[in-house]
Amino acid sequence: MKKNQCQKSSIGATVRKARGALNLSQAELGSRAGLTKMAVAQIENGGGRLDTLLALADILDLSIGGKGVGKADKPIGGRLLSLRGVRNLSQRAVAAMSDISAPTVGAIESGETRVHLSAVVKLAKALGGALKLVPRNAAPPWYKLDQQDHWTTPPDLAAALASAVGGHFDLDVASPGESASPIPARKHFTMADDGLVQPWFGAAYMNPPYGRGVLRKWLAKARAEVEAGHAEMVVALLPSNTGTLYWRDHIGNGKAQHHKFLCGRLSFGEGEGPATFDSVVVVWGGTKTMHQQIDEALRCWEAGRKGKSVAANDDAPQTVARCPEMAAT
């Protein structure tokens, strides 16, 4: 069985399971959705049209979500259009990759729902996504973590890191929201967006939940997005736990391209005092010059925390911005 058929069967199996939970026959579910029994059977067997699936999903309180295809509360066509834009692919290129016609790609992206479900599945797969049905308005798994796992980046550190990348990041992948985030970024993925299933791009910033079990998922995602060429660079603020498996698997031995341990323990946004752990800035991707700019920005930031004047760093190349002179206090 081909992989896209497996994805379609997964959608059909979800419909079948949800129908069973309501103790409905195919004919009864079809009647509620204004469909025939045959139309329901086609979806459950991995076929049918997108509009049929949407009608059934509405009755079953489900939405089309999945890996890398954006928020499930938005139309799938628009999400795939955005994803193609992020990937910088033409309709013709993605049509060839997905083995469907360019007009079909255009129809899906424009919101046409009278298209074969298999075509939508193929298009999502070609763009790096995988469709599945999810409970409507379901929060991502890491949303339910205890609040102590979420630590807002200190504003002065956020400003220092942003200055190293030209004043703002392209993306904040685990943001409390644009209005609440101290990170200047063109786009913010919140808990509702679930950055773990979104495509990343450009220069991304990550201060993920630190909970046991979930942190390594964010590190794996950061490394994978850079290695796949989707994100140019991911700059992460993390606990400095060098003896952990996640450090070994995703940071140490050259798996991350750069890291810098921070002096002193941080006072995060939610904390009443300094944290109980040390911190480190880790970088996947980026150029050597960018790594030097980050180091220089952090040197300035650390000097500012200590109230010291900052001498010029003669080791920094001319392309690296120097921090402003600070008066000692």
Backbone hydrogen bonds in HBPLUS format (Angstrom, degrees):
<---DONOR---> <-ACCEPTOR-->    atom                        ^
c    i                          cat <-CA-CA->   ^        H-A-AA   ^      H-
h    n   atom  resd res      DA  || num        DHA   H-A  angle D-A-AA Bond
n    s   type  num  typ     dist DA aas  dist angle  dist       angle   num
A0005-GLN N   A0002-LYS O   3.12 MM   3  5.36 125.5  2.43 100.7 114.6     1
A0006-CYS N   A0002-LYS O   3.12 MM   4  6.54 146.3  2.24 146.0 155.8     2
A0006-CYS N   A0003-LYS O   3.02 MM   3  5.03 119.1  2.40  94.6 110.0     3
A0007-GLN N   A0003-LYS O   3.06 MM   4  6.47 150.4  2.15 148.2 156.1     4
A0008-LYS N   A0004-ASN O   2.99 MM   4  6.28 156.1  2.05 142.8 149.0     5
A0009-SER N   A0005-GLN O   2.84 MM   4  6.05 160.4  1.88 149.4 154.9     6
A0010-SER N   A0006-CYS O   2.93 MM   4  6.14 144.9  2.05 143.3 152.7     7
A0011-ILE N   A0007-GLN O   3.18 MM   4  6.55 151.4  2.26 145.2 151.6     8
A0011-ILE N   A0008-LYS O   3.09 MM   3  5.18 117.6  2.50  96.7 111.2     9
A0012-GLY N   A0008-LYS O   2.95 MM   4  6.32 160.6  1.99 151.2 156.9    10
A0013-ALA N   A0009-SER O   2.72 MM   4  5.92 153.3  1.79 148.0 155.6    11
A0014-THR N   A0010-SER O   3.02 MM   4  6.21 148.5  2.12 141.7 149.4    12
A0015-VAL N   A0011-ILE O   3.09 MM   4  6.43 156.1  2.14 150.3 156.2    13
A0016-ARG N   A0012-GLY O   2.93 MM   4  6.18 161.3  1.97 149.2 154.7    14
A0017-LYS N   A0013-ALA O   2.88 MM   4  6.06 156.3  1.94 146.0 152.2    15
A0018-ALA N   A0014-THR O   2.94 MM   4  6.09 163.9  1.96 149.1 153.5    16
A0019-ARG N   A0015-VAL O   2.87 MM   4  6.02 155.0  1.93 149.1 156.4    17
A0020-GLY N   A0016-ARG O   2.96 MM   4  6.16 153.8  2.03 142.1 149.4    18
A0021-ALA N   A0017-LYS O   2.94 MM   4  6.24 147.9  2.05 145.5 154.3    19
A0022-LEU N   A0019-ARG O   3.14 MM   3  5.28 135.3  2.35  98.4 110.4    20
A0024-LEU N   A0019-ARG O   3.17 MM   5  5.57 170.1  2.18 147.1 149.8    21
A0023-ASN N   A0020-GLY O   2.92 MM   3  4.76 153.2  1.99  99.8 108.3    22
A0029-LEU N   A0025-SER O   2.93 MM   4  6.19 166.3  1.95 157.8 160.9    23
A0030-GLY N   A0026-GLN O   2.89 MM   4  5.98 159.2  1.93 145.5 152.2    24
A0031-SER N   A0027-ALA O   2.91 MM   4  6.09 151.9  1.99 143.3 150.7    25
A0032-ARG N   A0028-GLU O   3.12 MM   4  6.39 156.5  2.18 146.3 151.5    26
A0033-ALA N   A0029-LEU O   3.08 MM   4  6.33 145.6  2.20 145.4 154.9    27
A0034-GLY N   A0030-GLY O   2.87 MM   4  5.86 107.4  2.41 139.8 157.6    28
A0035-LEU N   A0030-GLY O   2.60 MM   5  4.42 171.5  1.61 143.7 142.0    29
A0034-GLY N   A0031-SER O   3.26 MM   3  5.03 156.1  2.32  96.0 103.1    30
A0040-VAL N   A0036-THR O   3.27 MM   4  6.67 154.9  2.34 147.4 153.1    31
A0041-ALA N   A0037-LYS O   2.97 MM   4  6.25 161.0  2.01 150.6 156.3    32
A0042-GLN N   A0038-MET O   2.90 MM   4  6.15 151.2  1.99 147.7 155.0    33
A0043-ILE N   A0039-ALA O   3.26 MM   4  6.54 159.0  2.30 144.3 148.4    34
A0044-GLU N   A0040-VAL O   3.02 MM   4  6.32 165.7  2.04 155.3 159.3    35
A0045-ASN N   A0041-ALA O   2.95 MM   4  6.07 131.3  2.19 141.5 154.1    36
A0045-ASN N   A0042-GLN O   3.25 MM   3  5.11 133.2  2.48  91.6 104.2    37
A0047-GLY N   A0042-GLN O   2.70 MM   5  4.93 158.4  1.74 155.8 149.5    38
A0046-GLY N   A0043-ILE O   3.07 MM   3  5.24 164.2  2.10 112.0 113.7    39
A0117-LEU N   A0048-GLY O   3.03 MM  69  5.98 174.7  2.03 138.5 140.2    40
A0053-LEU N   A0049-ARG O   3.16 MM   4  6.55 159.5  2.20 150.0 155.1    41
A0050-LEU N   A0115-VAL O   2.85 MM  65  5.80 161.3  1.89 170.4 176.8    42
A0054-LEU N   A0050-LEU O   2.93 MM   4  6.22 160.7  1.97 156.0 161.4    43
A0051-ASP N   A0113-THR O   2.85 MM  62  4.87 129.4  2.11 150.7 140.7    44
A0055-ALA N   A0051-ASP O   3.05 MM   4  6.21 152.9  2.13 141.7 148.2    45
A0056-LEU N   A0052-THR O   3.05 MM   4  6.35 159.9  2.09 151.7 156.7    46
A0057-ALA N   A0053-LEU O   2.79 MM   4  5.96 162.4  1.82 154.8 160.5    47
A0058-ASP N   A0054-LEU O   3.01 MM   4  6.12 147.6  2.11 141.2 148.8    48
A0059-ILE N   A0055-ALA O   3.38 MM   4  6.68 152.2  2.46 140.5 146.3    49
A0060-LEU N   A0056-LEU O   2.94 MM   4  6.18 154.9  2.01 152.1 160.0    50
A0061-ASP N   A0057-ALA O   2.90 MM   4  5.78 104.0  2.49 138.1 152.9    51
A0062-LEU N   A0057-ALA O   2.79 MM   5  4.66 174.6  1.79 142.8 144.8    52
A0136-ARG N   A0061-ASP O   3.13 MM  75  5.68 167.2  2.14 137.8 134.2    53
A0063-SER N   A0134-VAL O   2.85 MM  71  5.43 152.1  1.93 155.8 165.2    54
A0134-VAL N   A0063-SER O   2.88 MM  71  5.43 162.0  1.91 155.0 161.1    55
A0065-GLY N   A0132-LYS O   2.77 MM  67  5.42 158.6  1.82 169.8 177.2    56
A0132-LYS N   A0065-GLY O   3.04 MM  67  5.42 152.1  2.12 122.9 123.3    57
A0067-LYS N   A0130-ALA O   3.00 MM  63  5.10 121.2  2.36 146.8 148.9    58
A0130-ALA N   A0067-LYS O   2.98 MM  63  5.10 142.8  2.12 139.1 144.8    59
A0068-GLY N   A0197-VAL O   2.37 MM 129  4.54 116.4  1.74 121.4 142.2    60
A0074-LYS N   A0071-LYS O   3.33 MM   3  6.00 162.1  2.36 120.6 121.5    61
A0079-ARG N   A0075-PRO O   3.19 MM   4  6.49 154.2  2.26 149.1 156.9    62
A0080-LEU N   A0076-ILE O   2.95 MM   4  6.18 155.7  2.01 152.1 157.8    63
A0081-LEU N   A0077-GLY O   2.97 MM   4  6.21 149.5  2.07 145.0 154.0    64
A0082-SER N   A0078-GLY O   2.99 MM   4  6.23 158.1  2.04 145.6 150.6    65
A0083-LEU N   A0079-ARG O   2.93 MM   4  6.15 153.8  2.00 142.7 150.6    66
A0084-ARG N   A0080-LEU O   2.91 MM   4  6.12 152.2  1.99 144.4 151.2    67
A0085-GLY N   A0081-LEU O   3.06 MM   4  6.36 151.2  2.14 143.8 151.7    68
A0086-VAL N   A0082-SER O   2.93 MM   4  6.29 152.9  2.00 149.7 156.9    69
A0087-ARG N   A0083-LEU O   2.99 MM   4  6.25 152.9  2.06 145.5 152.9    70
A0088-ASN N   A0084-ARG O   2.91 MM   4  6.04 110.2  2.41 132.9 150.6    71
A0089-LEU N   A0084-ARG O   3.21 MM   5  5.63 164.9  2.23 148.9 153.6    72
A0088-ASN N   A0085-GLY O   3.02 MM   3  4.83 145.2  2.15  94.2 105.0    73
A0094-VAL N   A0090-SER O   3.02 MM   4  6.29 168.2  2.03 155.3 157.7    74
A0095-ALA N   A0091-GLN O   2.87 MM   4  5.94 144.3  1.99 144.9 155.3    75
A0096-ALA N   A0092-ARG O   3.09 MM   4  6.32 155.4  2.15 145.2 150.4    76
A0097-MET N   A0093-ALA O   3.05 MM   4  6.33 152.6  2.12 144.1 152.1    77
A0098-SER N   A0094-VAL O   2.98 MM   4  6.06 145.1  2.11 140.5 148.5    78
A0099-ASP N   A0095-ALA O   2.89 MM   4  5.81 116.2  2.31 139.7 154.1    79
A0100-ILE N   A0095-ALA O   3.17 MM   5  5.17 155.2  2.23 141.7 146.6    80
A0104-THR N   A0101-SER O   3.10 MM   3  5.20 121.4  2.46  96.9 111.4    81
A0105-VAL N   A0101-SER O   3.05 MM   4  6.47 152.6  2.13 148.1 156.1    82
A0106-GLY N   A0102-ALA O   2.93 MM   4  6.23 162.1  1.96 154.0 158.5    83
A0107-ALA N   A0103-PRO O   2.86 MM   4  6.09 149.5  1.95 143.0 151.5    84
A0108-ILE N   A0104-THR O   2.97 MM   4  6.19 164.3  2.00 152.6 155.7    85
A0109-GLU N   A0105-VAL O   2.98 MM   4  6.20 168.7  1.99 155.2 158.4    86
A0110-SER N   A0106-GLY O   2.97 MM   4  6.05 139.5  2.14 140.3 150.6    87
A0112-GLU N   A0107-ALA O   2.95 MM   5  5.27 149.5  2.05 165.6 156.5    88
A0111-GLY N   A0108-ILE O   3.12 MM   3  5.41 159.3  2.17 108.0 114.4    89
A0119-ALA N   A0116-HIS O   3.04 MM   3  5.41 133.2  2.27 105.1 116.6    90
A0120-VAL N   A0117-LEU O   3.07 MM   3  5.21 118.7  2.47  99.5 114.2    91
A0121-VAL N   A0117-LEU O   2.99 MM   4  6.32 159.7  2.03 156.1 162.1    92
A0122-LYS N   A0118-SER O   2.95 MM   4  6.13 158.6  1.99 145.4 151.0    93
A0123-LEU N   A0119-ALA O   2.97 MM   4  6.13 156.4  2.02 144.2 150.6    94
A0124-ALA N   A0120-VAL O   2.98 MM   4  6.19 165.1  2.01 151.1 154.7    95
A0125-LYS N   A0121-VAL O   2.98 MM   4  6.18 159.1  2.03 148.1 154.1    96
A0126-ALA N   A0122-LYS O   2.94 MM   4  6.16 158.2  1.99 149.9 155.2    97
A0127-LEU N   A0123-LEU O   3.17 MM   4  6.41 137.5  2.36 142.0 152.7    98
A0127-LEU N   A0124-ALA O   3.16 MM   3  5.19 131.0  2.41  95.5 108.5    99
A0129-GLY N   A0124-ALA O   2.71 MM   5  4.89 155.9  1.76 152.3 144.4   100
A0128-GLY N   A0125-LYS O   3.00 MM   3  5.10 161.4  2.03 109.5 113.0   101
A0138-ALA N   A0135-PRO O   3.18 MM   3  5.45 143.6  2.32 137.5 130.2   102
A0143-TYR N   A0140-PRO O   2.96 MM   3  5.49 158.9  2.01 119.5 126.4   103
A0144-LYS N   A0141-PRO O   3.33 MM   3  6.03 155.7  2.39 116.4 120.9   104
A0145-LEU N   A0142-TRP O   3.38 MM   3  5.47 168.0  2.40 105.5 107.9   105
A0149-ASP N   A0146-ASP O   2.96 MM   3  5.86 170.6  1.97 130.6 133.6   106
A0150-HIS N   A0147-GLN O   3.01 MM   3  5.58 167.7  2.03 120.9 125.0   107
A0210-TYR N   A0149-ASP O   2.80 MM  61  4.85 160.1  1.84 136.2 140.3   108
A0269-GLY N   A0152-THR O   3.15 MM 117  4.88 170.2  2.16 134.7 137.5   109
A0157-LEU N   A0154-PRO O   3.08 MM   3  5.43 121.4  2.44 108.4 122.5   110
A0158-ALA N   A0154-PRO O   2.94 MM   4  6.18 159.1  1.98 157.5 164.4   111
A0159-ALA N   A0155-PRO O   2.94 MM   4  6.14 156.9  1.99 147.2 152.5   112
A0160-ALA N   A0156-ASP O   3.09 MM   4  6.27 152.2  2.17 138.0 145.4   113
A0161-LEU N   A0157-LEU O   2.99 MM   4  6.24 166.7  2.01 157.0 159.0   114
A0162-ALA N   A0158-ALA O   2.96 MM   4  6.11 159.3  2.00 148.2 154.6   115
A0163-SER N   A0159-ALA O   2.96 MM   4  6.10 148.3  2.06 142.6 150.8   116
A0164-ALA N   A0161-LEU O   3.15 MM   3  5.27 132.7  2.38  97.5 109.9   117
A0165-VAL N   A0162-ALA O   3.09 MM   3  5.39 146.9  2.21 105.2 114.6   118
A0167-GLY N   A0162-ALA O   2.74 MM   5  4.83 145.7  1.86 144.5 139.5   119
A0169-PHE N   A0184-PRO O   2.87 MM  15  6.27 159.3  1.91 157.1 153.0   120
A0186-ARG N   A0169-PHE O   3.08 MM  17  6.62 142.9  2.22 141.1 149.5   121
A0170-ASP N   A0203-ALA O   2.85 MM  33  5.25 149.4  1.94 146.5 154.9   122
A0187-LYS N   A0170-ASP O   3.22 MM  17  6.31 130.2  2.48 122.7 136.1   123
A0205-TYR N   A0171-LEU O   2.76 MM  34  6.18 155.7  1.82 157.6 165.8   124
A0172-ASP N   A0187-LYS O   2.91 MM  15  6.37 149.8  2.01 153.3 163.2   125
A0189-PHE N   A0172-ASP O   2.84 MM  17  6.14 172.5  1.85 168.2 168.8   126
A0173-VAL N   A0205-TYR O   3.02 MM  32  6.30 161.0  2.06 175.4 176.4   127
A0175-SER N   A0189-PHE O   2.78 MM  14  5.61 157.2  1.83 161.2 161.0   128
A0180-ALA N   A0177-GLY O   3.03 MM   3  5.29 128.8  2.31 104.4 118.3   129
A0181-SER N   A0177-GLY O   2.76 MM   4  5.65 134.9  1.96 160.0 173.6   130
A0193-ASP N   A0190-THR O   3.07 MM   3  5.12 124.2  2.39  96.2 110.3   131
A0194-ASP N   A0190-THR O   3.02 MM   4  6.27 146.8  2.13 148.6 158.1   132
A0197-VAL N   A0194-ASP O   3.07 MM   3  6.02 164.8  2.09 129.1 132.1   133
A0198-GLN N   A0195-GLY O   3.37 MM   3  4.99 156.2  2.43  94.0 100.9   134
A0232-GLU N   A0202-GLY O   2.89 MM  30  4.97 134.4  2.10 115.8 128.9   135
A0233-MET N   A0202-GLY O   3.29 MM  31  6.58 159.0  2.33 146.3 141.3   136
A0204-ALA N   A0233-MET O   2.84 MM  29  6.12 169.6  1.85 161.2 157.9   137
A0235-VAL N   A0204-ALA O   2.86 MM  31  6.28 162.7  1.89 159.5 161.7   138
A0206-MET N   A0235-VAL O   2.82 MM  29  6.11 151.0  1.91 156.3 156.5   139
A0237-LEU N   A0206-MET O   2.96 MM  31  6.47 149.8  2.05 153.2 161.7   140
A0214-VAL N   A0211-GLY O   3.23 MM   3  5.64 139.4  2.41 117.2 128.7   141
A0215-LEU N   A0211-GLY O   3.22 MM   4  5.92 156.6  2.27 174.6 167.9   142
A0217-LYS N   A0214-VAL O   3.06 MM   3  5.30 131.5  2.31 102.1 115.3   143
A0218-TRP N   A0215-LEU O   3.04 MM   3  5.32 123.6  2.37 103.7 117.2   144
A0219-LEU N   A0215-LEU O   3.10 MM   4  6.49 155.4  2.17 151.5 158.8   145
A0220-ALA N   A0216-ARG O   2.90 MM   4  6.04 158.9  1.94 144.1 149.9   146
A0221-LYS N   A0217-LYS O   2.99 MM   4  6.13 151.3  2.07 138.9 146.9   147
A0222-ALA N   A0218-TRP O   2.91 MM   4  6.14 160.9  1.95 148.6 153.3   148
A0223-ARG N   A0219-LEU O   3.01 MM   4  6.20 172.5  2.01 153.7 155.5   149
A0224-ALA N   A0220-ALA O   2.94 MM   4  6.02 160.6  1.98 144.8 151.0   150
A0225-GLU N   A0221-LYS O   2.90 MM   4  6.03 160.8  1.93 155.0 159.2   151
A0226-VAL N   A0222-ALA O   3.24 MM   4  6.45 156.2  2.30 148.8 154.2   152
A0227-GLU N   A0223-ARG O   2.92 MM   4  6.11 168.3  1.94 154.2 158.1   153
A0228-ALA N   A0224-ALA O   2.89 MM   4  5.91 143.2  2.02 144.4 153.5   154
A0230-HIS N   A0225-GLU O   2.91 MM   5  5.26 135.4  2.12 164.5 172.1   155
A0231-ALA N   A0225-GLU O   3.14 MM   6  5.53 165.6  2.16 117.1 121.1   156
A0229-GLY N   A0226-VAL O   2.95 MM   3  5.10 153.0  2.02 104.7 113.5   157
A0286-GLY N   A0232-GLU O   3.25 MM  54  6.24 137.9  2.44 154.2 145.5   158
A0234-VAL N   A0284-TRP O   2.91 MM  50  5.20 155.8  1.97 146.1 152.3   159
A0284-TRP N   A0234-VAL O   2.95 MM  50  5.20 160.7  1.99 149.4 154.6   160
A0236-ALA N   A0282-VAL O   2.76 MM  46  5.11 168.0  1.78 159.1 162.8   161
A0282-VAL N   A0236-ALA O   2.87 MM  46  5.11 156.4  1.93 144.8 152.0   162
A0238-LEU N   A0280-VAL O   2.96 MM  42  5.45 170.9  1.97 163.4 166.4   163
A0280-VAL N   A0238-LEU O   2.92 MM  42  5.45 151.1  2.00 153.1 158.6   164
A0241-ASN N   A0239-PRO O   3.02 MM   2  5.72 131.4  2.27 104.3  90.5   165
A0240-SER N   A0278-ASP O   2.91 MM  38  5.33 163.4  1.94 127.7 127.2   166
A0244-THR N   A0241-ASN O   3.35 MM   3  5.91 166.4  2.37 119.3 120.2   167
A0248-ARG N   A0244-THR O   3.20 MM   4  6.53 163.7  2.22 146.1 150.1   168
A0249-ASP N   A0245-LEU O   2.82 MM   4  5.97 161.1  1.85 155.6 160.8   169
A0250-HIS N   A0246-TYR O   3.02 MM   4  5.83 149.5  2.12 140.3 146.4   170
A0251-ILE N   A0247-TRP O   2.94 MM   4  4.92 149.1  2.03 133.8 137.9   171
A0252-GLY N   A0247-TRP O   2.73 MM   5  5.74 168.6  1.74 152.0 156.2   172
A0256-ALA N   A0251-ILE O   3.02 MM   5  4.57 146.3  2.13 131.7 121.6   173
A0255-LYS N   A0252-GLY O   3.17 MM   3  5.66 164.1  2.20 114.8 119.7   174
A0257-GLN N   A0283-VAL O   2.92 MM  26  5.90 120.8  2.28 141.1 157.8   175
A0258-HIS N   A0283-VAL O   3.12 MM  25  5.00 138.7  2.29 149.3 147.9   176
A0283-VAL N   A0258-HIS O   2.73 MM  25  5.00 165.8  1.75 153.5 149.4   177
A0260-LYS N   A0281-VAL O   2.82 MM  21  5.29 150.7  1.91 148.7 158.5   178
A0281-VAL N   A0260-LYS O   2.93 MM  21  5.29 170.2  1.94 149.5 149.8   179
A0262-LEU N   A0279-SER O   3.07 MM  17  5.73 175.5  2.07 145.3 145.8   180
A0275-ALA N   A0266-LEU O   2.77 MM   9  5.75 154.7  1.84 158.8 162.6   181
A0271-GLY N   A0268-PHE O   3.17 MM   3  5.30 146.3  2.29 103.6 113.4   182
A0291-HIS N   A0287-THR O   2.96 MM   4  6.32 155.4  2.02 150.2 156.9   183
A0292-GLN N   A0288-LYS O   2.97 MM   4  6.28 152.8  2.04 147.5 154.8   184
A0293-GLN N   A0289-THR O   2.90 MM   4  6.22 148.9  2.00 146.2 155.2   185
A0294-ILE N   A0290-MET O   2.97 MM   4  6.26 153.1  2.05 149.4 156.2   186
A0295-ASP N   A0291-HIS O   2.98 MM   4  6.28 159.0  2.02 147.0 152.7   187
A0296-GLU N   A0292-GLN O   2.90 MM   4  6.10 156.9  1.95 147.7 153.9   188
A0297-ALA N   A0293-GLN O   2.93 MM   4  6.12 157.3  1.99 145.7 151.8   189
A0298-LEU N   A0294-ILE O   2.94 MM   4  6.16 155.8  2.00 149.3 156.0   190
A0299-ARG N   A0295-ASP O   2.85 MM   4  6.08 145.9  1.97 143.5 153.5   191
A0300-CYS N   A0296-GLU O   3.03 MM   4  6.30 158.6  2.08 148.1 152.8   192
A0301-TRP N   A0297-ALA O   2.96 MM   4  6.17 157.7  2.01 143.1 149.9   193
A0302-GLU N   A0298-LEU O   2.83 MM   4  6.01 161.7  1.86 149.3 153.5   194
A0303-ALA N   A0299-ARG O   3.03 MM   4  6.19 157.5  2.08 145.2 151.4   195
A0304-GLY N   A0300-CYS O   2.90 MM   4  6.13 153.6  1.97 148.5 156.2   196
A0305-ARG N   A0301-TRP O   2.99 MM   4  6.31 147.1  2.10 145.8 154.5   197
A0306-LYS N   A0302-GLU O   3.17 MM   4  6.44 144.2  2.31 140.4 149.3   198
A0306-LYS N   A0303-ALA O   3.14 MM   3  5.13 122.9  2.48  93.4 107.6   199
A0308-LYS N   A0303-ALA O   2.99 MM   5  5.27 168.2  2.01 151.7 150.2   200
A0307-GLY N   A0304-GLY O   3.14 MM   3  4.92 150.7  2.23  94.4 103.4   201
A0329-THR N   A0307-GLY O   3.31 MM  22  5.66 151.1  2.40 148.6 149.1   202
A0316-ALA N   A0313-ASN O   3.16 MM   3  5.64 155.4  2.22 110.7 117.7   203
A0320-VAL N   A0317-PRO O   2.99 MM   3  5.56 163.8  2.02 118.2 123.5   204
